[in-house]
Amino acid sequence: MTNTPGPSFAKLWSRPDIVVASVAMAMALTAIPIVAIHPLDRLGTMGIGDLGGWLAVLGGAVTAAIVLRLGRDLLIADVTARQQHAGAVQAFDRLTATSADAIGRMHPVALTNRLVGRDGVHPAGVAAIAGETMDLPLLPLALAAMAWIAGPLAAVPALVALAGAAAIPVLSRSADRLRHAGASEDDGRSSLAAEAIGNAHTVKGLGLEAQVLRRGERLGAYAIDVSVAWARMSQSTLVIGAMLPVMAVALTLVVAVMVPQWSGMPTGRLIGSALLAALAVWPVGALLCRWPLLRAWHGERRGLAALGDLPAEAGGEERPLRPTLAGRITLDGVSVRFGDGGPDVLSDLSLTVEPGEAVAILGDTASGKSTVLAAILGFVQPTTGRVLIDDRDLSTLDPISFRSQVGLIPQQPVLFRGTVRDNLTMFRQGEIADRALRLSEEVGLAEILARLPQGYETPVGGAVVDTLPEGVRQRIAMVRALADDPSIILLDDPGAALDHLGDAKLRTLFARRKGDCTIVVISHRPSLLALCDRRYRLTAGRLHLVDPEPAAPDAAAEAPLAIEADA
């Protein structure tokens, strides 16, 4: 397990300001009973001056304890909130550094629950838990003060605190078991809801509403049982934790009265001993009260830490920054196999694409065409063979730096939640944003957006993505991929949702870029194939050069460059 992100006891105890404030507060609280009992046995002999001085000292101790507690808790709240945010960012950064293949094997709802915290422990709750742990210095200080004024009687609250601490392992096992069960059921319900909403047309088209409802009811019924058990345990720990100081005071008074050697103890010392007994046990009782919440917090931190165990994407230190990336792509005897003992999707495949060349890959469905692009991007690792970029092994290149110079236009574009402008620029400004706007006009997207009330500020992503036609989404994906002016462009059947008018825009877009960048096309569209220098057919995992065919009249190229009416 890697270093667990987020706030922790060790991180708080390493802060000298928090530790000093906690110890000072404990000293002030311990001083209050000692100061308070000082005049109890001689109230009749105290003058006005002595009484005023006593009240001033007592008030100073109380004020100091309050101020120190408030200041320390505000400091803890600030530190824990920042550490919680930093932990989430650290986990998300690790997730983005993981290979796409590893991420694809994980359910998105489970990943989201880990990132945001399934139990929803608010930073204020985390700060409260942390504050209780930082009160622990009060235990030895109060016991020491009680031993000073009452001798062995201090053993009574020490035993009560020990008994409360002994219950913590039992509570931990129960809390972890219930939290794990609740997390599993919560993931199941969240996954069911996400899939039902995301596939609403399929669910309704097949009349599966009743089945989905029954499944949700079964998951919900078990979740209720878990919630009731959790509430029962939380209330039990709350009662036990609240009763510990009361038990310490009661037992201290009982022992002091029943044991002969303490029966003659002055009233002031007896009252002071009872108050110190309550203070000594207070931190343990407070921890018991919040222990279920603490275990939920611990579970969230472990969930974030599990993301840190994801394998980082392979990559070296060489960074192909512009203008060093010419765009030469070489597949040297590449074979790809998914699973042990399965057939090769790609078998001893070799291909070289020179800078500025355009190459097309044809093939039947599921023949492995998209796997070729995934291998070029490093999304899949070859079982045998190598992928070279500018004669350098892809495994030695920094993946993020390399892909920043590659434009991928997939068949099924994905839009992020935001506006059209956000998706075109990927939340960037400056030269890239200006280039994205120019490309929008080039692909005809600007004309479409001009008809919408909000234009480039039209919200997209999430559920609202379905309000945009597929052709518009593909145009957005094209602009987004080309806004960085990439040296390599990979097209995975990009014009699948475009009619002949939109196809003409697509052809013109890439005809202008031919020779300036390397292009690998997966498509059967004649308009795109006509732009390619070579065509290959992928059969049984191997590439076979296809003889060029006579150029047929390109209806798309002859059509006026207009936007399809239904876009």
Legacy VTK file of the C-alpha trace (Angstrom):
# vtk DataFile Version 3.0
C-alpha trace
ASCII
DATASET POLYDATA
POINTS 567 float
0.000 0.000 0.000
1.395 3.360 -0.979
1.290 6.411 1.234
-2.354 7.031 2.061
-3.465 10.435 0.767
-5.431 12.917 2.804
-5.278 14.010 6.448
-3.909 11.612 9.044
-2.978 11.586 12.723
0.721 11.487 11.885
0.437 14.571 9.691
-1.365 16.498 12.417
1.058 15.432 15.144
3.934 16.599 12.940
2.588 20.164 13.077
4.344 21.913 16.009
1.727 24.693 16.195
-1.137 22.207 16.585
0.758 20.106 19.120
1.750 23.150 21.206
-1.830 24.474 21.162
-3.182 21.046 22.193
-0.749 20.666 25.091
-1.352 24.258 26.242
-5.116 23.718 26.127
-4.747 20.492 28.129
-2.676 22.325 30.722
-5.261 25.113 30.965
-8.109 22.603 31.384
-6.142 20.697 34.021
-5.442 23.907 35.892
-9.126 24.797 36.165
-10.047 22.119 38.806
-6.844 22.750 40.757
-7.498 26.494 40.874
-11.188 25.958 41.565
-10.655 23.785 44.668
-8.028 26.032 46.224
-10.411 28.188 48.349
-13.161 25.619 48.976
-11.838 24.596 52.387
-11.211 28.177 53.583
-13.913 30.321 52.024
-14.739 31.892 55.401
-11.190 33.137 55.942
-10.625 34.660 52.475
-10.692 38.410 52.106
-12.185 40.357 49.210
-8.756 40.765 47.634
-7.955 37.059 47.855
-11.363 36.161 46.442
-10.952 38.588 43.543
-7.501 37.241 42.765
-8.848 33.689 42.828
-11.679 34.592 40.444
-9.215 36.348 38.129
-6.917 33.295 37.964
-9.868 30.947 37.473
-11.334 33.169 34.749
-7.933 33.393 33.055
-7.600 29.598 32.974
-11.103 29.182 31.544
-10.563 31.908 28.949
-7.196 30.445 27.937
-8.728 26.982 27.510
-11.568 28.345 25.361
-9.334 30.507 23.175
-6.774 27.750 22.699
-9.488 25.220 21.840
-11.135 27.511 19.296
-7.856 28.539 17.719
-6.545 24.994 17.541
-9.782 23.620 16.058
-9.854 26.343 13.380
-6.258 25.490 12.526
-7.082 21.767 12.365
-10.101 22.486 10.142
-7.939 24.440 7.710
-5.185 21.814 7.657
-7.495 18.806 7.270
-9.578 20.445 4.533
-6.441 21.270 2.543
-5.003 17.806 3.108
-8.281 16.189 2.083
-8.309 18.192 -1.137
-4.632 17.430 -1.781
-5.296 13.728 -1.206
-8.149 13.689 -3.726
-5.990 15.524 -6.262
-3.131 13.105 -5.634
-5.437 10.116 -6.194
-6.948 11.656 -9.340
-3.462 12.403 -10.647
-2.503 8.771 -10.105
-5.650 7.656 -11.885
-4.885 9.785 -14.935
-1.334 8.381 -14.993
-2.671 4.827 -15.202
-3.009 3.063 -18.528
-6.359 3.313 -20.283
-6.586 -0.486 -20.324
-6.296 -0.690 -16.515
-8.872 2.068 -16.032
-11.233 0.383 -18.485
-11.341 -2.742 -16.304
-12.712 -0.741 -13.366
-16.332 0.313 -13.017
-16.664 4.104 -13.320
-19.108 4.302 -10.405
-16.682 2.477 -8.099
-13.904 4.814 -9.189
-16.091 7.859 -8.579
-17.093 6.609 -5.131
-13.440 6.287 -4.193
-12.549 9.731 -5.465
-15.397 11.634 -3.820
-15.776 9.441 -0.716
-18.727 7.059 -0.546
-19.514 7.879 3.082
-19.424 11.590 2.415
-17.357 12.484 5.494
-17.379 16.259 5.308
-14.136 18.155 6.016
-15.831 19.596 9.108
-16.433 16.059 10.368
-12.832 15.145 9.647
-11.679 18.203 11.586
-13.883 17.201 14.539
-12.413 13.693 14.562
-8.891 15.068 14.321
-9.623 17.468 17.171
-10.637 14.589 19.436
-7.392 12.751 18.744
-5.408 15.909 19.553
-7.116 16.053 22.977
-5.230 12.934 24.112
-2.538 14.952 25.996
-5.310 15.791 28.467
-5.360 12.157 29.671
-1.818 11.957 31.178
-1.891 15.562 32.402
-5.193 15.121 34.257
-4.082 11.783 35.736
-0.810 13.335 36.892
-2.645 16.267 38.518
-5.074 13.860 40.205
-2.215 11.717 41.485
-0.655 14.889 42.928
-3.725 15.839 44.947
-5.272 12.385 45.608
-2.456 9.856 45.264
-3.454 6.300 44.197
-7.064 7.401 43.682
-5.950 8.374 40.149
-5.955 4.660 39.307
-9.776 4.739 39.150
-10.146 6.988 36.056
-7.084 5.287 34.531
-8.878 1.933 34.700
-12.077 3.453 33.261
-10.109 4.958 30.356
-8.393 1.605 29.792
-11.751 -0.179 29.702
-13.055 2.303 27.126
-9.937 1.880 25.000
-10.359 -1.910 25.138
-13.712 -1.575 23.394
-12.166 0.190 20.401
-10.858 -2.951 18.564
-14.279 -4.601 18.845
-15.992 -1.487 17.512
-13.433 -1.252 14.699
-14.221 -4.751 13.440
-17.964 -4.091 13.504
-17.629 -0.691 11.840
-15.342 -2.001 9.087
-17.647 -4.939 8.370
-20.706 -2.707 8.108
-18.869 -0.067 6.093
-17.619 -2.679 3.608
-21.113 -4.146 3.242
-22.612 -0.685 2.835
-19.990 0.324 0.269
-20.660 -2.793 -1.823
-24.393 -2.219 -1.833
-23.962 1.490 -2.506
-21.764 0.694 -5.506
-24.412 -1.743 -6.720
-27.246 0.762 -6.429
-25.196 3.559 -7.975
-24.151 1.314 -10.848
-27.728 0.189 -11.437
-28.969 3.787 -11.465
-26.175 4.953 -13.772
-26.737 2.108 -16.223
-30.516 2.507 -16.178
-30.253 6.249 -16.846
-27.495 5.908 -19.416
-29.403 3.190 -21.274
-32.892 4.583 -20.755
-33.867 4.073 -24.405
-32.859 0.399 -24.291
-34.591 -0.200 -20.953
-37.830 1.362 -22.133
-37.592 -0.104 -25.629
-37.375 -3.642 -24.227
-39.910 -3.002 -21.464
-37.413 -3.720 -18.676
-38.659 -1.085 -16.238
-40.188 -3.664 -13.866
-37.018 -5.774 -13.770
-34.853 -2.746 -13.054
-37.273 -1.666 -10.309
-37.199 -5.112 -8.667
-33.413 -5.138 -8.703
-33.338 -1.684 -7.138
-35.796 -2.796 -4.438
-33.652 -5.799 -3.481
-30.505 -3.686 -3.268
-32.365 -1.009 -1.303
-33.791 -3.515 1.196
-30.341 -4.799 2.090
-29.044 -1.225 2.302
-31.755 -0.461 4.885
-30.597 -3.374 7.051
-27.012 -2.145 6.860
-28.073 1.426 7.686
-30.076 0.268 10.710
-27.141 -1.783 11.971
-24.816 1.180 11.482
-27.201 3.521 13.325
-27.513 1.021 16.188
-23.750 0.752 16.533
-23.290 4.537 16.290
-25.849 5.169 19.016
-24.289 2.518 21.237
-20.843 4.046 20.946
-22.326 7.505 21.543
-23.971 6.357 24.784
-20.876 4.517 25.994
-18.587 7.413 25.136
-20.840 9.946 26.856
-21.162 7.779 29.970
-17.424 7.195 30.471
-16.726 10.570 32.196
-19.831 10.127 34.340
-18.696 6.620 35.333
-15.220 7.952 36.161
-16.658 10.634 38.468
-19.085 8.228 40.153
-16.475 5.533 40.739
-13.981 8.083 42.032
-16.484 9.357 44.611
-17.566 5.831 45.616
-13.974 4.631 46.095
-13.043 7.805 47.987
-15.950 7.321 50.389
-15.590 3.541 50.865
-11.811 3.300 51.279
-10.919 4.320 54.848
-7.639 6.005 54.004
-9.437 8.462 51.694
-12.653 8.923 53.656
-11.230 11.898 55.477
-10.105 13.687 52.322
-10.931 17.423 52.371
-13.984 18.396 50.354
-11.996 20.573 47.979
-9.610 17.760 47.075
-12.486 15.316 46.653
-14.318 17.624 44.253
-11.092 18.400 42.388
-10.336 14.685 42.065
-13.796 14.067 40.587
-13.365 16.883 38.073
-9.906 15.677 37.079
-11.223 12.120 36.702
-13.821 13.382 34.212
-11.188 15.358 32.304
-8.850 12.346 32.150
-11.512 10.070 30.654
-13.022 12.724 28.391
-10.667 12.189 25.372
-11.339 8.434 25.349
-15.091 8.973 25.611
-15.045 11.558 22.831
-13.139 9.162 20.558
-15.677 6.415 21.265
-18.510 8.783 20.354
-16.929 9.517 16.986
-15.353 6.142 16.346
-17.813 4.989 13.616
-17.238 8.261 11.762
-13.492 7.831 12.214
-13.628 4.343 10.690
-15.671 5.682 7.764
-13.019 8.353 7.245
-10.320 5.688 7.455
-12.183 3.645 4.834
-12.322 6.637 2.486
-8.593 7.190 2.856
-7.904 3.524 2.107
-10.114 3.773 -0.965
-8.067 6.723 -2.194
-4.853 4.891 -1.350
-5.981 1.915 -3.440
-5.893 4.192 -6.484
-2.254 4.834 -5.668
-1.596 1.128 -6.177
-2.762 1.259 -9.780
0.140 0.537 -12.139
1.575 3.685 -13.647
1.636 3.826 -17.409
4.970 2.748 -18.835
7.079 5.600 -20.110
10.624 6.867 -20.091
12.222 10.231 -19.571
12.689 11.197 -23.224
10.273 13.974 -24.100
9.636 14.431 -27.848
8.887 18.140 -27.722
8.347 20.175 -30.851
9.995 20.379 -33.333
11.775 17.059 -32.692
8.705 14.886 -33.439
8.749 14.394 -37.206
5.931 11.857 -37.227
7.520 8.616 -38.464
5.550 5.586 -37.233
7.068 2.106 -37.321
5.392 -1.121 -36.245
8.142 -3.738 -36.059
6.772 -7.289 -35.860
3.966 -6.265 -33.511
1.720 -8.983 -32.105
-1.087 -8.281 -29.640
-2.946 -10.904 -27.668
-5.652 -10.243 -25.060
-5.774 -12.814 -22.285
-3.700 -15.916 -21.721
-3.963 -18.506 -24.441
-6.169 -16.369 -26.686
-5.604 -15.816 -30.389
-3.451 -12.978 -31.669
-5.479 -9.916 -32.617
-2.394 -8.620 -34.432
0.180 -11.111 -35.655
3.749 -10.125 -36.538
2.475 -6.879 -38.040
4.992 -4.533 -39.628
4.302 -1.106 -41.068
6.231 2.111 -41.615
4.530 5.440 -42.220
6.875 8.229 -43.218
6.400 11.813 -42.018
3.719 13.552 -44.066
2.338 10.288 -45.455
-1.322 9.271 -45.316
-2.085 5.558 -44.917
-5.450 3.810 -44.808
-6.234 0.563 -42.990
-9.257 -1.404 -44.176
-10.768 -4.520 -42.688
-13.860 -6.300 -41.510
-15.546 -5.601 -38.195
-13.482 -6.815 -35.219
-10.472 -7.459 -37.433
-8.213 -5.408 -35.133
-8.092 -2.054 -36.945
-8.679 -0.016 -33.793
-6.087 -2.144 -32.002
-3.491 -0.859 -34.477
-4.277 2.723 -33.426
-4.269 1.709 -29.750
-0.798 0.207 -30.190
0.469 3.390 -31.855
-0.865 5.430 -28.926
0.543 3.005 -26.367
-2.898 2.107 -25.032
-2.075 -1.591 -25.499
1.354 -3.124 -25.071
2.554 -5.489 -27.843
2.917 -9.095 -26.806
5.941 -9.192 -29.109
7.549 -6.590 -31.324
8.040 -2.850 -30.936
6.316 0.417 -31.761
8.761 3.130 -32.819
8.114 6.855 -33.097
10.825 8.681 -35.029
12.928 5.512 -34.612
12.615 5.713 -30.818
10.886 2.963 -28.870
7.503 4.204 -27.720
8.103 2.683 -24.275
10.979 5.154 -23.726
8.871 8.231 -24.437
6.881 10.186 -21.907
3.281 9.179 -22.784
1.686 12.523 -21.949
4.232 14.538 -23.904
3.988 12.174 -26.871
0.181 12.153 -27.029
0.067 15.929 -26.813
1.374 15.823 -30.402
-1.095 13.189 -31.585
-4.655 13.987 -32.651
-7.077 11.080 -32.182
-10.523 11.359 -33.736
-12.587 8.379 -32.545
-15.724 6.943 -34.087
-17.702 7.562 -30.884
-16.695 11.005 -29.580
-16.940 11.810 -25.877
-17.891 15.287 -24.681
-16.961 16.534 -21.232
-19.428 18.401 -19.068
-19.149 22.083 -19.858
-19.850 24.205 -22.925
-19.111 23.622 -26.587
-16.273 26.131 -26.281
-14.831 24.233 -23.313
-14.821 21.012 -25.315
-13.268 22.663 -28.361
-10.420 24.203 -26.355
-10.273 21.724 -23.442
-10.566 24.684 -21.063
-7.541 26.488 -22.516
-7.167 30.008 -23.875
-4.795 31.890 -26.116
-3.467 30.551 -29.410
-5.111 27.139 -29.048
-8.530 28.724 -28.482
-8.104 30.941 -31.550
-7.087 27.941 -33.661
-10.106 25.988 -32.407
-12.452 28.781 -33.510
-10.861 28.851 -36.973
-11.197 25.077 -37.272
-14.857 25.341 -36.218
-15.501 27.478 -39.272
-13.509 25.091 -41.450
-15.634 22.049 -40.508
-18.915 23.983 -40.624
-19.463 23.851 -36.862
-19.653 27.640 -36.561
-22.681 27.716 -38.884
-24.485 25.125 -36.776
-23.742 26.887 -33.510
-24.925 30.195 -34.957
-28.430 28.698 -35.070
-28.380 27.817 -31.375
-29.460 30.445 -28.806
-26.283 30.109 -26.739
-23.867 29.440 -29.572
-20.458 28.360 -28.348
-21.728 28.571 -24.759
-24.262 25.785 -25.339
-23.962 23.305 -22.428
-22.930 19.776 -23.368
-21.703 16.662 -21.610
-23.484 14.336 -19.221
-27.178 13.841 -19.942
-27.420 16.889 -22.230
-25.013 15.319 -24.714
-27.949 13.506 -26.344
-29.452 16.830 -27.401
-26.706 17.271 -30.017
-26.786 15.299 -33.271
-24.016 12.761 -33.715
-22.608 14.728 -36.627
-22.180 17.817 -34.467
-20.451 15.807 -31.767
-18.030 14.403 -34.324
-17.219 17.896 -35.566
-16.462 18.969 -31.985
-14.167 15.955 -31.576
-12.363 16.820 -34.831
-11.712 20.408 -33.792
-10.581 19.327 -30.326
-8.091 16.818 -31.787
-6.645 19.287 -34.290
-6.519 22.381 -32.063
-3.026 21.439 -30.841
-1.754 21.261 -34.461
-0.582 17.634 -33.992
2.240 16.004 -35.918
0.334 12.706 -36.135
-3.410 12.342 -36.810
-5.230 9.061 -36.178
-8.760 8.738 -37.564
-10.977 5.862 -36.461
-13.850 6.074 -38.971
-14.443 9.739 -38.085
-17.154 10.480 -40.638
-19.518 7.677 -39.685
-22.319 10.104 -38.737
-21.784 12.629 -41.576
-23.804 12.747 -44.780
-22.214 13.543 -48.125
-22.210 17.287 -47.451
-20.472 16.891 -44.102
-18.143 14.372 -45.696
-17.023 17.038 -48.151
-16.047 19.253 -45.236
-14.082 16.382 -43.715
-12.225 15.668 -46.975
-11.298 19.334 -47.419
-10.121 19.545 -43.809
-7.605 16.740 -44.192
-6.640 17.505 -47.786
-5.219 20.807 -46.516
-3.158 18.998 -43.901
-1.809 16.216 -46.063
1.975 16.400 -46.251
2.258 18.536 -43.121
1.500 15.709 -40.707
1.357 11.916 -40.658
-2.158 10.523 -41.078
-3.407 6.994 -40.363
-7.028 6.449 -41.424
-9.435 3.674 -40.550
-12.341 4.193 -42.884
-14.132 2.839 -45.946
-15.217 6.272 -47.170
-13.991 6.838 -50.730
-13.472 10.539 -50.002
-10.904 9.774 -47.295
-9.323 6.806 -49.055
-8.654 8.995 -52.080
-6.360 11.136 -49.924
-4.184 8.192 -48.841
-0.856 7.314 -50.378
-1.219 3.629 -49.511
-4.043 1.319 -48.487
-3.728 -1.834 -46.419
-6.249 -4.527 -45.579
-6.025 -6.144 -42.166
-6.757 -9.862 -42.392
-6.020 -12.482 -39.719
-3.947 -9.951 -37.816
-1.675 -9.104 -40.754
-1.549 -6.151 -43.147
-1.719 -6.671 -46.879
-1.068 -3.875 -49.346
-4.096 -3.127 -51.527
-3.536 -2.112 -55.110
-4.746 1.424 -55.768
-8.106 1.603 -57.494
-9.053 4.058 -60.196
-10.349 7.241 -58.648
-14.116 7.385 -58.927
-16.031 10.627 -59.214
-16.293 11.984 -55.707
-19.817 13.189 -55.222
-18.925 14.553 -51.829
-16.155 16.696 -53.243
-18.400 18.069 -55.988
-21.251 18.905 -53.637
-21.464 22.431 -52.270
-19.692 22.791 -48.953
-22.815 23.164 -46.847
-23.991 21.710 -43.601
-26.451 18.839 -43.631
-29.930 20.064 -42.894
-30.580 17.759 -39.959
-27.478 18.959 -38.069
LINES 1 568
567 0 1 2 3 4 5 6 7 8 9 10 11 12 13 14 15 16 17 18 19 20 21 22 23 24 25 26 27 28 29 30 31 32 33 34 35 36 37 38 39 40 41 42 43 44 45 46 47 48 49 50 51 52 53 54 55 56 57 58 59 60 61 62 63 64 65 66 67 68 69 70 71 72 73 74 75 76 77 78 79 80 81 82 83 84 85 86 87 88 89 90 91 92 93 94 95 96 97 98 99 100 101 102 103 104 105 106 107 108 109 110 111 112 113 114 115 116 117 118 119 120 121 122 123 124 125 126 127 128 129 130 131 132 133 134 135 136 137 138 139 140 141 142 143 144 145 146 147 148 149 150 151 152 153 154 155 156 157 158 159 160 161 162 163 164 165 166 167 168 169 170 171 172 173 174 175 176 177 178 179 180 181 182 183 184 185 186 187 188 189 190 191 192 193 194 195 196 197 198 199 200 201 202 203 204 205 206 207 208 209 210 211 212 213 214 215 216 217 218 219 220 221 222 223 224 225 226 227 228 229 230 231 232 233 234 235 236 237 238 239 240 241 242 243 244 245 246 247 248 249 250 251 252 253 254 255 256 257 258 259 260 261 262 263 264 265 266 267 268 269 270 271 272 273 274 275 276 277 278 279 280 281 282 283 284 285 286 287 288 289 290 291 292 293 294 295 296 297 298 299 300 301 302 303 304 305 306 307 308 309 310 311 312 313 314 315 316 317 318 319 320 321 322 323 324 325 326 327 328 329 330 331 332 333 334 335 336 337 338 339 340 341 342 343 344 345 346 347 348 349 350 351 352 353 354 355 356 357 358 359 360 361 362 363 364 365 366 367 368 369 370 371 372 373 374 375 376 377 378 379 380 381 382 383 384 385 386 387 388 389 390 391 392 393 394 395 396 397 398 399 400 401 402 403 404 405 406 407 408 409 410 411 412 413 414 415 416 417 418 419 420 421 422 423 424 425 426 427 428 429 430 431 432 433 434 435 436 437 438 439 440 441 442 443 444 445 446 447 448 449 450 451 452 453 454 455 456 457 458 459 460 461 462 463 464 465 466 467 468 469 470 471 472 473 474 475 476 477 478 479 480 481 482 483 484 485 486 487 488 489 490 491 492 493 494 495 496 497 498 499 500 501 502 503 504 505 506 507 508 509 510 511 512 513 514 515 516 517 518 519 520 521 522 523 524 525 526 527 528 529 530 531 532 533 534 535 536 537 538 539 540 541 542 543 544 545 546 547 548 549 550 551 552 553 554 555 556 557 558 559 560 561 562 563 564 565 566
